[in-house]
Amino acid sequence: RQYSQLFVQALDARDHLDGRVMVADFSKDSRPNPPLSESADETDAKKRFEASQPVWLTDECLGFVATNAKTRQATVYSVHGSGKHWSKPQAVFTSPVPISDVQYSPVSGILAFTAGVYNGTTTLKETADLDLEEQERADTAQVYDELWVRHWDSFVTPKLAQIHVLQLAAGSDGLLKPKNEPRNIIKDTAGDGRVEASDSFVFSPDGRQIAFVAKRPGSDYAWRTTSYVYVADVDGTAATPINPEGGGASSSPAFSSDGSRIAYLQMAAPTYEADRNQIKVFSIEDKSTIDVAADWDRSPSELLWAGDSTLLATYTDYGRNKLAKVDIASGTITPVVEEHSVGSAQRLSDDKLLISYSAFDSPTDLYTLSVDHGDISRVTQLNPELGSSVFLSPAEDVEFVGTDGDAIHGFLLRPPNFDPAKKYPLAYVIHGGPQSSFADSWSTRWNLNIFAAAGFVTVAMDFEGSTGYGQNFTDAIRNQWGGKPYRSLMLSLDQLLAAHPYIDSERLAALGASYGGYQINWINGHSTRFKALVNHDGMFSTISTYYSTEELYFPETEFEGAPFDPKARENYERWSPERYVQNWKTPTLVIHSERDYRLVVSEGLSTFTALRRQGVPAKLLYYPDENHWVLKPANSLRWHQEVLDWITRWTPEEQTADDSSSNTRKFVVQNEL
């Protein structure tokens, strides 16, 4: 069974469990085809609310959304209470279509949300009626005359994500009710109406304006990253960009406490999704924009205000997701949190934040943070027994010298009951992106402790292209996909083995996803030092990938053009793993999913075909219902079982000539600390 539960947690509770109360509970059979007799309990009143998108309506009233799985109608419910006493959910408003990004301004009483609507419609009911007509079509054809046919894991439909608002007010019974029908406040932004909000929006302090990010309509959606920060009045139907000059991608708009300024992040390059985010502050009164900390060689990911003269920024730096204060006038950066990883952050006051916080050996929990002093106080403890039942290895920083003499930073984790006098196999994990990083944070995907717990010394390095080491280092992978990163990974491995003799150089496994999967195929064509490889959603051919992926700006930046340009074609050919399949000899587990439209399933099938047709031991793990990531819990468990079995099978301890057990070896889950 899969459970979805909504809790209210007191920030000042002495005991984490004592300060928590469940206000909604839901469970369902997660099997693809559950027996009908076993699904009846879903009608249980206690389980009928699959709550999502919680939002505070008042200090003692919490709202949340529940969507009917059959009708797709979305209802905003409210529960009232305090302490351990909360009312039953009461319906506030029902939308005839699904809604998301629900937010509420207690100052203006405006409830805002995003809904997918058809261009030219004026009400949500019109969209719902058109949905019914669409369902009654005899054919299933979808017709396109421009690119942006599909994105991530879904085909693009005629519906656009647009922002709607409605006014709430207390009725005679004291419960909040809508005073009007929802209104689309951005539908007239573009001449043809086709503007789509791409990021979550934010209210102004008075609740009368909303800032959001969107691209402009056009045929270049697939090969340009340019987006804008728009501001819309809640009483209007059109939004205005505050940065009409454009450039690259915009993100993270945030109003100052008095509503007079908007801070946001802006990339400069119009086709480069990994360009450095630069901090901007826009004055609503005089329409001027200033640069803040222009020389800071890091790329922040989120902005918050802390008073009138200071911003807060989250950013990646040397394998940690940190948080710092940014002085607007001087650009001075003052780190506040430098260890482990800050996830999301929400402002409670000028000096206090609510943050999510985690580490390799500590699952995500909520904490309060003093901005002035850096003090962190735990609010939740969602996995109180984990540390006593499972060994979680703390991460050790390692650093080696890479291709150009640059420092290549990474992490090393040791298995349970580690004994330096023994020999251990190595799991060498290669991250995707490639403009990404291994951060000291918790994840249910590619959690390095999974491999350490299975008995492997686990190492993950941030090669050229990784983020958190300056923009030049991030840019160094461009037109070097199989060059500098590969050489730095191999140089780092040589230095790792020399510095840590407990790693058995004859029992090496390498694993990677996305770009990491590309690198696995590249390694197979250029090295035989590994006993096992794991390629998750990797690239087989740079050229076939260009013509089947959705975000064309990515390969056009990485390989300096499109493959129909003769000069750029040379770059695609140079770095294509397919050119070297005749050298593949290492046993490889290939994993790919049907709904991966970033690197389509044929890339995985091609990899598997090249391996087995040449007699190389291989296995294909295929998911018909996953995308670039494996997200469903049962599928994730099977993923880990297959991956750990594979690398365990091919990295056995020294065996005698008549010992054939290595072909059937499976990993054993740790049963002791």
C-alpha positions, -999 to +999 in steps of 0.1 A: +000+000+000+011+036-006+001+062+019-003+099+017-007+118+049-010+155+059+003+166+093+004+199+112+036+202+132+040+228+160+073+247+156+078+251+194+069+215+205+092+200+230+088+166+215+087+161+177+060+134+179+039+152+206+038+184+184+024+166+154-011+158+144-025+141+113-053+160+096-057+139+064-050+103+056-051+083+024-039+049+012-042+030-020-030-003-036+001+007-056+001-024-078-007-017-115-037-041-115-049-047-079-077-072-074-110-055-072-118-071-038-088-054-023-095-019-034-128-014-016-113+002+015-104+034-005-140+045+002-132+046+039-140+081+051-107+084+069-088+076+038-107+095+011-087+127+012-055+123-008-043+157+003-018+179-016-007+215-018-013+225+019-017+263+024-025+283+055-057+303+051-056+317+087-036+310+118-060+283+127-073+272+093-053+250+069-063+244+033-054+216+010-064+202-024-079+168-031-085+157-067-111+131-077-093+104-096-123+097-119-137+132-126-104+151-122-123+178-103-101+194-077-116+206-044-099+229-019-108+218+016-101+235+049-096+221+084-098+243+116-082+238+149-051+240+171-029+216+191-043+181+186-079+192+179-088+197+142-121+197+125-132+174+097-124+188+062-149+212+048-151+220+011-142+256+002-142+256-036-143+230-063-127+234-097-140+214-127-104+208-138-072+200-119-053+229-102-018+233-088+005+259-071-023+269-047-014+300-027-034+324-005-029+360+006-045+366+040-041+404+034-062+405+003-082+373+008-072+362-027-068+325-034-046+319-065-038+288-084-026+275-118-049+255-141-044+241-175-069+258-198-075+260-236-065+292-253-094+315-258-116+301-230-129+325-203-140+300-176-128+268-161-161+252-171-154+259-207-121+240-204-139+211-186-165+209-214-138+209-241-121+181-221-153+160-223-155+167-261-119+156-264-127+123-246-155+116-270-133+118-301-132+085-321-096+090-331-065+096-309-044+117-333-024+147-320-012+171-347+017+195-344+032+221-368+059+235-345+085+220-322+079+215-285+059+184-293+067+168-259+086+177-227+101+156-200+075+128-198+044+143-214+032+153-249+024+190-252-014+196-254-034+226-264-039+235-228-018+262-211-009+265-174-023+299-165-029+317-132-064+321-118-077+340-087-108+341-066-118+361-035-125+343-003-145+357+026-160+343+058-196+332+056-222+334+084-208+301+098-173+316+100-160+293+072-142+307+042-162+307+009-156+321-026-172+354-034-168+351-071-159+327-099-122+321-106-107+346-131-077+341-154-054+370-148-028+364-175-049+352-205-045+385-225-007+388-219+002+378-254-016+387-286-027+352-293-031+343-256-005+316-256+015+325-225+022+297-200+034+302-164+065+279-161+074+284-124+055+288-092+043+324-087+045+347-056+022+373-041+031+409-034+029+417+003-005+434-002-018+404-022-028+426-051+000+416-075+015+383-086+050+377-101+057+346-122+081+334-149+071+325-184+085+322-219+070+343-247+050+324-273+071+316-304+085+288-326+118+289-308+106+272-275+128+242-282+160+259-289+160+290-266+159+292-228+148+329-227+121+336-201+108+366-183+096+377-149+060+390-153+039+409-129+001+406-131-026+425-111-052+403-095-079+425-110-065+424-145-062+399-174-027+406-187+008+406-172+038+428-180+075+417-180+099+435-158+129+424-178+117+428-214+153+429-227+154+391-221+186+371-222+186+336-208+163+319-183+148+339-154+137+324-121+129+329-084+111+363-083+106+376-047+089+408-035+105+430-009+085+433+024+071+467+013+063+455-022+085+482-039+111+459-054+114+424-069+146+404-066+151+377-092+177+355-109+187+360-145+210+340-169+226+359-197+230+333-225+197+327-244+205+290-252+225+278-222+205+262-193+236+260-171+247+296-174+254+314-141+224+328-123+229+365-116+210+384-089+189+414-101+167+438-081+140+457-100+124+489-087+086+489-094+084+527-090+111+538-115+114+506-135+152+504-130+172+473-124+205+469-105+230+440-104+238+425-070+271+406-063+279+406-100+314+392-094+302+363-072+313+332-090+285+309-079+251+303-093+223+308-067+191+288-071+166+306-048+162+341-034+145+354-003+144+388+014+158+393+049+150+429+057+152+458+033+189+457+025+197+420+025+188+390+004+192+353+012+204+329-015+208+291-017+236+279-038+259+249-045+295+251-033+320+223-030+294+195-026+272+214-002+239+232-009+246+263+012+227+294+023+242+329+025+232+365+032+238+389+003+242+426+010+224+444-018+245+476-017+280+461-014+274+426-028+291+411+002+284+373+006+281+361+042+276+323+045+249+313+071+247+275+065+278+258+051+275+222+061+253+195+045+225+208+024+197+233+026+167+224+004+137+247+003+135+278+026+105+298+038+107+331+056+091+333+090+106+367+099+136+388+090+158+366+112+141+333+110+136+307+083+119+274+080+142+251+060+144+216+048+179+202+057+196+169+050+229+150+046+242+118+030+236+101+064+205+121+075+171+121+057+154+154+051+137+171+080+124+206+088+144+230+109+142+266+119+172+287+112+184+320+128+197+341+099+218+364+122+234+336+142+232+305+120+216+285+148+196+255+135+168+239+155+151+207+145+113+208+140+105+173+127+120+139+131+103+119+104+126+088+107+134+085+144+144+048+143+165+048+111+198+055+126+194+026+151+184+000+125+205+009+095+241+019+092+245+052+074+280+061+064+291+097+069+308+112+038+345+119+036+357+147+013+383+136-012+402+157-037+424+147-067+441+164-096+423+164-129+430+168-166+441+205-165+455+204-130+422+215-115+411+201-082+385+173-087+364+171-055+342+142-044+329+121-016+339+087-002+316+065+019+327+033+037+306+001+041+293-012+075+319-028+098+347-013+078+381-028+084+410-011+066+430-043+066+404-059+043+398-055+006+366-040-007+350-036-041+344-001-054+312+015-066+323+045-087+292+067-092+290+093-120+264+120-118+241+132-145+234+167-157+262+170-166+260+205-151+251+192-117+269+180-085+270+153-059+259+173-028+259+161+008+222+157+008+195+129+011+177+114-018+157+083-026+174+081-060+212+074-063+216+075-026+253+068-021+247+050+012+227+023-007+259+011-024+280+015+008+255-005+027+258-033+001+295-037+010+311-013-015+335+016-009+315+042-027+330+072-044+314+100-064+335+127-081+326+161-094+343+163-128+345+192-153+310+204-159+299+201-123+284+230-105+297+246-073+333+252-084+329+284-105+314+290-139+346+282-158+347+247-143+310+242-152+317+254-188+347+232-192+326+202-204+312+220-235+324+201-266+344+179-242+319+153-232+342+123-236+373+143-231+382+162-199+355+146-177+365+111-187+402+118-182+396+134-148+375+105-137+403+080-147+430+102-131+410+105-099+405+067-099+442+062-102+449+085-073+420+070-052+434+035-056+469+047-046+457+065-015+433+038-003+448+004-006+417-013+010+400-008-024+404-039-045+416-026-080+403-059-095+368-054-082+357-021-097+321-012-108+310+021-124+274+034-124+258+065-139+225+080-150+218+104-179+251+120-186+265+095-162+249+068-184+266+084-214+299+083-196+293+046-188+290+039-226+321+060-232+340+041-205+330+008-221+346+020-254+378+032-239+386+011-208+385-025-195+394-017-159+359-021-146+343-055-139+307-042-141+289-012-155+254+002-149+239+026-175+206+043-164+189+063-191+222+070-209+230+082-244+240+058-272+243+082-301+248+120-298+232+124-333+201+103-328+196+119-294+196+154-310+167+144-333+146+127-306+151+149-275+129+179-266+152+207-253+173+213-284+191+242-267+210+217-246+228+197-274+232+228-295+251+244-266+270+213-256+282+204-291+283+240-304+256+237-330+231+213-347+243+182-364+230+193-398+257+220-396+289+204-410+312+219-384+291+210-355+285+175-370+322+168-364+317+175-327+287+152-325+306+124-342+337+129-321+319+124-288+293+098-298+297+065-278+282+046-307+315+051-326+333+028-302+309-001-296+333-025-312+355-021-281+327-028-256+336-058-234+324-050-199+292-067-185+266-039-184+232-035-168+211-012-191+181+006-176+156+027-195+120+038-193+093+044-219+083+079-208+118+093-209+116+120-236+149+136-226+169+105-237+144+083-254+141+045-248+157+037-281+190+049-266+188+021-240+176-005-265+205+004-289+230+000-260+216-034-251+215-045-288+252-035-293+262-054-262+243-087-267+249-088-305+286-088-297+282-114-269+289-091-241+271-101-209+242-076-203+208-072-188+180-048-198+158-034-170+128-017-187+100+004-171+069+011-193+056+037-168+086+057-156+103+087-170+140+099-168+138+090-131+123+059-114+098+074-090+072+048-080+082+031-047+078-005-059+097+002-091+125+019-070+128-012-049+132-034-080+157-009-094+179-012-063+176-050-062+187-053-099+215-028-096+230-042-064+226-078-077+245-068-109+275-051-094+277-077-066+276-106-092+305-092-112+328-081-083+333-114-064+360-120-039+389-141-051+376-175-062+390-208-072+389-222-108+360-245-100+339-218-082+311-208-106+289-191-080+299-156-091+274-158-119+245-161-095+258-140-066+233-115-051+238-087-026+227-093+010+210-064+028+229-055+060+215-071+091+238-056+117+255-023+124 
